[in-house]
Amino acid sequence: MRMKLLAVLALLFGVLWLAGLSSAEAMWAEIFFQKSSSNPEIVRIWVDGSAPEYESEDFNGTWAYEAQLLDIDDNVLFSKKFVVSYMDFDSGLDLNDQTIILGFPYYSDAAKIRITKVRENTIILVKNLPNLCNHDNKCVAPESYFSCPEDCSVGASDNICNPAKDDECDKDCAPGIDLDCKVTDAQAAPAGQEASGGSGLVEGYGASAITAIAVIAIILWAWPRKEIKETYL
């Protein structure tokens, strides 16, 4: 019975841990690269409720980079290796520039992004992160509900779709995404808005439902059952 109880606790801990990973906020960086320049440019940074793939991509190619999130003291909070390809895979043509979007787990104490060339071990970019929450009771980009709930409400106009079931219509969502919006109230998402914010939250609610089902199943499995003895006349 004791081993069974330990197994139940281990399973329960694993389920809750996975659910926590699925519902965490993510920080995104849109980065512009040019073949003629060795210095990329970070175009935009934002935080939403999606769950990107955090593992490093294959970095054995010619263009191999590493992006690091740093705190104010340059301690590495998270790092990810990636490749930039200057080929258009649809047409097969070479491109002069390329824009990529990298996803990171969101750290409220992150202060900088540093990008290095892996093979040369040279730093090509250090960018201070914008203030994602200044606590002034005003929701101003790049703040969003996910990075600064103190300033931005659930349905704030922050260019981030939050389709949570909260009785508040988020007009940043495309029609049909936020079920709190009436059909007549829904507005198309602004041009260039990433769809990851909405899909991530939907994934988060799915993970919550799976978690609840898993917890109930574990409890039922572990619940002591009365032994039924057969009697014969």
C-alpha positions as CSV (number, residue, x, y, z in Angstrom):
1,M,0.0,0.0,0.0
2,R,2.9,2.4,0.8
3,M,4.5,1.8,-2.6
4,K,1.2,2.4,-4.3
5,L,0.8,5.7,-2.4
6,L,4.3,6.8,-3.5
7,A,3.5,6.0,-7.1
8,V,0.3,8.0,-6.9
9,L,2.1,11.0,-5.5
10,A,4.8,10.8,-8.2
11,L,2.2,10.6,-10.9
12,L,0.3,13.5,-9.5
13,F,3.4,15.7,-9.2
14,G,4.3,14.9,-12.9
15,V,0.9,15.8,-14.1
16,L,0.9,19.1,-12.3
17,W,4.4,19.9,-13.4
18,L,3.5,19.3,-17.1
19,A,0.4,21.4,-16.7
20,G,2.5,24.3,-15.3
21,L,4.8,24.2,-18.3
22,S,1.8,24.3,-20.7
23,S,0.2,27.4,-19.2
24,A,3.4,29.5,-18.7
25,E,3.7,32.9,-20.5
26,A,6.2,33.2,-23.4
27,M,8.3,36.1,-24.6
28,W,8.9,36.5,-28.3
29,A,11.6,38.4,-30.2
30,E,11.2,39.3,-33.9
31,I,14.8,39.6,-35.3
32,F,15.8,40.9,-38.7
33,F,19.0,39.5,-40.3
34,Q,20.7,40.8,-43.5
35,K,23.2,38.7,-45.5
36,S,25.4,41.8,-46.1
37,S,25.5,42.8,-42.4
38,S,26.9,40.9,-39.4
39,N,24.6,42.8,-37.0
40,P,21.0,41.7,-36.7
41,E,18.3,44.0,-35.4
42,I,15.5,43.2,-32.9
43,V,12.4,44.6,-34.4
44,R,9.8,43.8,-31.7
45,I,9.5,42.1,-28.4
46,W,6.2,41.0,-26.7
47,V,4.8,38.6,-24.2
48,D,1.7,36.4,-24.6
49,G,0.2,33.3,-23.1
50,S,1.4,30.7,-25.7
51,A,3.8,27.9,-25.2
52,P,6.6,27.9,-27.8
53,E,9.1,25.1,-28.5
54,Y,12.0,26.0,-26.3
55,E,14.6,23.4,-27.4
56,S,17.5,24.5,-29.6
57,E,17.2,23.9,-33.3
58,D,19.9,22.1,-35.3
59,F,22.9,24.5,-35.3
60,N,25.4,22.6,-37.5
61,G,24.8,24.8,-40.5
62,T,26.8,27.8,-41.8
63,W,24.6,30.4,-40.0
64,A,24.7,29.2,-36.4
65,Y,23.7,31.6,-33.6
66,E,22.8,31.5,-29.9
67,A,20.4,33.8,-28.2
68,Q,20.6,34.3,-24.5
69,L,18.3,36.0,-22.0
70,L,20.3,37.8,-19.3
71,D,19.3,39.5,-16.1
72,I,20.6,42.9,-15.0
73,D,23.9,41.3,-13.8
74,D,24.4,39.4,-17.1
75,N,23.5,36.0,-15.6
76,V,22.1,33.7,-18.2
77,L,18.5,32.9,-17.5
78,F,17.9,30.9,-20.7
79,S,19.7,30.2,-24.0
80,K,18.7,28.8,-27.3
81,K,20.7,28.0,-30.5
82,F,19.2,28.5,-33.9
83,V,19.9,28.8,-37.6
84,V,19.1,31.6,-40.1
85,S,18.5,30.4,-43.7
86,Y,18.6,32.8,-46.6
87,M,16.8,30.5,-48.9
88,D,13.2,30.7,-49.9
89,F,12.2,27.1,-49.7
90,D,9.1,27.7,-51.8
91,S,10.9,29.2,-54.8
92,G,14.4,28.0,-54.2
93,L,15.7,31.6,-54.5
94,D,18.4,33.1,-52.3
95,L,17.2,36.0,-50.1
96,N,19.2,39.1,-49.0
97,D,17.5,39.3,-45.7
98,Q,15.4,37.2,-43.3
99,T,13.2,37.8,-40.3
100,I,12.8,35.1,-37.7
101,I,10.8,34.9,-34.5
102,L,12.3,33.2,-31.4
103,G,10.3,32.1,-28.4
104,F,11.6,32.2,-24.8
105,P,10.0,31.4,-21.4
106,Y,9.0,34.7,-19.8
107,Y,11.2,35.9,-17.0
108,S,10.1,39.1,-15.2
109,D,13.7,39.8,-14.3
110,A,15.1,39.4,-17.8
111,A,17.0,42.6,-18.8
112,K,18.8,41.9,-22.1
113,I,19.0,39.6,-25.1
114,R,22.5,38.7,-26.3
115,I,23.1,37.0,-29.7
116,T,26.4,35.3,-30.5
117,K,27.9,33.4,-33.5
118,V,28.5,29.9,-32.2
119,R,31.5,28.9,-34.2
120,E,33.4,32.2,-33.9
121,N,32.2,32.7,-30.3
122,T,31.7,36.4,-31.0
123,I,28.9,38.6,-29.7
124,I,27.0,40.4,-32.5
125,L,24.2,41.9,-30.6
126,V,23.3,43.0,-27.0
127,K,19.8,44.5,-26.7
128,N,18.3,45.9,-23.6
129,L,14.7,44.7,-23.2
130,P,11.9,47.3,-23.2
131,N,10.0,48.0,-20.0
132,L,7.3,45.4,-20.2
133,C,5.6,46.7,-17.0
134,N,6.1,50.1,-15.6
135,H,3.2,50.0,-13.1
136,D,1.7,53.4,-14.1
137,N,-1.9,52.2,-14.5
138,K,-1.7,52.7,-18.3
139,C,-1.6,49.9,-20.8
140,V,1.0,51.0,-23.3
141,A,3.0,48.9,-25.8
142,P,5.0,46.7,-25.3
143,E,3.0,46.0,-22.2
144,S,0.3,43.4,-22.3
145,Y,-2.0,41.6,-19.9
146,F,0.5,38.7,-19.7
147,S,3.5,40.8,-18.9
148,C,1.7,43.5,-16.8
149,P,-1.7,42.6,-15.5
150,E,-1.4,45.6,-13.1
151,D,-1.6,48.0,-16.1
152,C,-3.5,46.0,-18.7
153,S,-6.9,44.4,-18.2
154,V,-7.8,41.0,-19.7
155,G,-9.4,42.5,-22.8
156,A,-7.0,45.5,-23.1
157,S,-6.1,46.7,-26.6
158,D,-2.5,45.5,-26.5
159,N,-2.2,43.7,-29.8
160,I,-2.3,40.3,-28.0
161,C,-5.3,38.0,-28.2
162,N,-6.5,36.6,-24.9
163,P,-9.4,34.3,-25.6
164,A,-9.9,33.3,-21.9
165,K,-13.5,32.6,-20.8
166,D,-13.7,35.7,-18.6
167,D,-16.9,37.6,-19.7
168,E,-14.7,40.2,-21.4
169,C,-14.4,40.6,-25.2
170,D,-10.8,41.0,-26.3
171,K,-11.1,42.8,-29.6
172,D,-7.4,42.0,-30.4
173,C,-8.7,38.5,-31.3
174,A,-9.8,37.4,-34.7
175,P,-13.5,36.7,-35.2
176,G,-14.6,33.5,-33.5
177,I,-11.5,33.2,-31.3
178,D,-12.7,34.8,-28.1
179,L,-16.1,33.3,-27.3
180,D,-16.8,36.2,-25.0
181,C,-17.2,38.4,-28.0
182,K,-20.5,38.7,-29.8
183,V,-20.3,38.1,-33.5
184,T,-21.2,41.7,-34.2
185,D,-18.5,42.9,-31.7
186,A,-15.6,40.7,-33.0
187,Q,-13.0,42.6,-35.0
188,A,-10.3,41.2,-37.2
189,A,-6.9,41.0,-35.6
190,P,-4.5,43.9,-36.5
191,A,-2.2,43.2,-39.5
192,G,0.9,41.4,-38.5
193,Q,-0.5,40.1,-35.2
194,E,0.8,36.6,-34.4
195,A,-1.8,33.9,-33.9
196,S,0.3,32.3,-31.2
197,G,-1.2,34.3,-28.3
198,G,-4.7,32.8,-28.9
199,S,-3.6,29.3,-29.7
200,G,-1.3,29.1,-26.7
201,L,-4.2,29.9,-24.3
202,V,-6.4,27.4,-26.0
203,E,-3.6,24.9,-25.5
204,G,-3.4,26.0,-21.9
205,Y,-7.1,25.4,-21.2
206,G,-6.8,22.0,-22.9
207,A,-3.9,21.2,-20.6
208,S,-6.0,22.2,-17.6
209,A,-8.8,19.9,-18.7
210,I,-6.4,17.0,-19.2
211,T,-4.8,17.7,-15.8
212,A,-8.2,17.6,-14.1
213,I,-9.1,14.3,-15.8
214,A,-5.7,12.8,-14.9
215,V,-6.0,13.8,-11.3
216,I,-9.5,12.3,-11.0
217,A,-8.3,9.1,-12.7
218,I,-5.4,8.8,-10.3
219,I,-7.6,9.3,-7.3
220,L,-10.1,6.7,-8.5
221,W,-7.3,4.3,-9.2
222,A,-5.8,4.7,-5.7
223,W,-9.1,4.7,-3.8
224,P,-9.4,1.6,-1.6
225,R,-12.0,-0.8,-2.9
226,K,-13.9,-3.2,-0.8
227,E,-13.1,-6.8,-1.5
228,I,-16.1,-8.7,-2.7
229,K,-16.1,-12.3,-1.6
230,E,-18.0,-14.8,-3.5
231,T,-20.2,-17.2,-1.6
232,Y,-21.5,-20.5,-2.8
233,L,-24.6,-22.2,-1.6
